[in-house]
């Protein structure tokens, strides 16, 4: 199975939109972090959802988990396909495709497309919720209980952030760009995290002693 979903034009359009979500300025942005690679891999199928605990490859989903993720991906894929069409339709009123517009015009198009689209969009979200919420609840990078309810632009913003800051094993955060921007060194691999050899406690607590254990050896 291919590890990509978008065709060439869809990929270029979404990459351009992501570059407006986290633009390149005095620090690297979505382009340098390869957020489009993160999203394209995610949408390619349920084979890249959960990184394996040993940091090598991904878990193979089966049964209800596979069915649930397949359905979720179908909803998200459809939203992106429709989103690209909406971006280009709004861009045509400005004289070209979305990828051909300058930065300010692309921002205007994104704001236009983000506006509520009325009851039809709300009904679509409601149908998705009914169809998908019978699936097992599980914590995951993709925030599965929320993304099927999001409109195209908020969904794009969510995935841009994830592609910028997630562990590079998921295809984004190229060369740890996202982590470097915020001064976070991160683990060498997910295996360090799962094996208990890495902790982020230094970033969240000045006192490493757990409350109630003071004085205990």
N, C-alpha and C positions, 0 to 999 in steps of 0.2 A: 504494500500500500504506500502511496506517495505521502511524504511528510509535509505536503503543502495543500492548500485549499483554493486560494485565490487564482484567477487568471491574471495575466500580465497587467491589464488595465486596472482591475480591482486592487491588485497589490500596490500599484503605483499611487492610486487614489487614496487608499487607506494610509499608506506610508506618509503621504503629504499631509493628511489630516492629523496624524499622530505628531508630525513635526510642528504643528501649530499648538498641540496640547502641551508638549514640553519642547519649546524651541531651543535651538542652538544659539547661545549668546556668549558670555564670557566663560561659560561652562558647557560641557557637552549636553546634547539633548536626546530626544527619542531616536533621531537618525543614527547617531553614534552608538547608542545602546542597542540598536537592532531590535526595537520593539516590534517591528513588523514581522520579524522572524519568529518571535515568541507567539504572536497571534496566529500566524499562518500555520505553525506547527499545531497549536491548540485546536484550531478548527479542522485540521486534517482528519481527525478521528479520535476515538477514545484510547488510543495507544500511548498518549503522552500526557496523561492526567496526573498521575502520582509517581514521582520519582522513587525508585527503589531505595530502601533504607541503606543499602551498602554504597549508594552513590553511583551505581553502574546500571544504566538503563531505567526502564519504567515498569511498574506493576502491570500485569496482564489482568484486565477486568473480565469477570464472567458473570453469568446469571443476572440477577436483578440490578446489580451495580452497572453492568454493561448496558442493559436495557435503559436504565435511567439516564446514564451519560449520553447514550446515543440520541435519545429524545431531546435532551437539553441542547446538545450540539446542533441538532436540526433547527431548533428555534433560533439559536444564536446565529447560525449560518444564514438563515433566511433574513434575519434582521440586518446583517451586513450587506447582503446582496441588494436588498431594498435601499439600504443607506447609501451605497455607491450611486445607485440610480437617482436618489433624491439629491445628492450633492451635485451630480452633473446637470440635473434639471434646473437647479437653482443657479448653477454656474452659467448655463446657456443664456440665461436672462442678462448676464453680464458680459456675454460675448465669447465664451469658450468653455472648455471642460474644466473641472475643478483643478486638475494638475497644471493647467495653463495659466491660472490666475496668480496674481501677486499675493504676498502675505496678507495684506489688509483685506483684499477681496475674499480670500479664503476664510478669514475670520468672520466676515459678514455672512458668508454662505453657511458656515457652521452654526452661527447664531440663528439664522433663518430656519435651518433644518431642525434645530433643537426645539423650536416653539411647538407647543402641544398641537397634535394633528387631529384632535377631536375624538368623538366617541368610538370611531372605528379602531383607533390605536388602543384605546382603553379596553375594548372588547377583546382584542387580540391578546393583550396581556392577561386578561381574566381567563381566557381559554387555555393559555399556556400554564397558568397556575393550577387550574383544575387538572390538567393532563399530567403535570409533572410532580406535584407535591406529595404524591403517594410514595415517592422513592425514599430510600433510607436516608436519614439525616447524617451527614458526615462532614467534619471540618476539612476544608480543602483550599488550596491556593485560589481557585476560581470563584469562591464565594457563591456556590451553586444555588443557594436559596434566594439570591437577590438578582442575579444577572438576567434571568429570563423575564423579569418584570421591568427591566430598564429599556428606555427608548434608545434609539441608535446612538445619539451623541453622548449621553451619559455612559452607555456601554463602552463606547470607544475610549472615553476618558478613563474608565475603570481598567480596561485592558492595557492602555498606554502606561498607566502607573505600575501595573503588575509587571509588564515587560521591562520597565525601567529599573525596578527594585527587586524583583524576584531572583532567586538563585539562578546563575547562568545555565544550570542544567536544563531549565525550561526553554532555553533558546534566546532569551533576551539578556539585558544587563551585560552586554558584550565587554570583555576585559574588565568586568566589575565597574563599569563606568558609573552606573547609578549609585553604587555604594561609595565610590570615591567622591562623588559630588557632595554627599552628606557626611563624609569623613568616617565611614564605617568600613573596617577592613574585611569583616565577614569571615566565614569558615573557608578552609581550603576546599572542602567538599561536604556534601550532605552527610557522608558517612561519619564525619566528626561530630555532627549534631546528634544523629541517631545513636551513636555509641557513647554519648555523654562526655566526649572529649572537648566540646566547645560550649561556651556559655556567653550570653549577652548581659549577664547580671551587672557587669561594670558600667554598662550604658544606662542602667535604670535604677541603681541603688548605690549610695555612697557607702553604706554599711552592709557588708556581705553576710552578716550574722542573721539567721532567721529569727524573727520575733519569738521569744519564749525559750530560746536555746542559749541565751547569754550565760557564760560561765561554764557551760558544759564542754567537756573535751571530746 
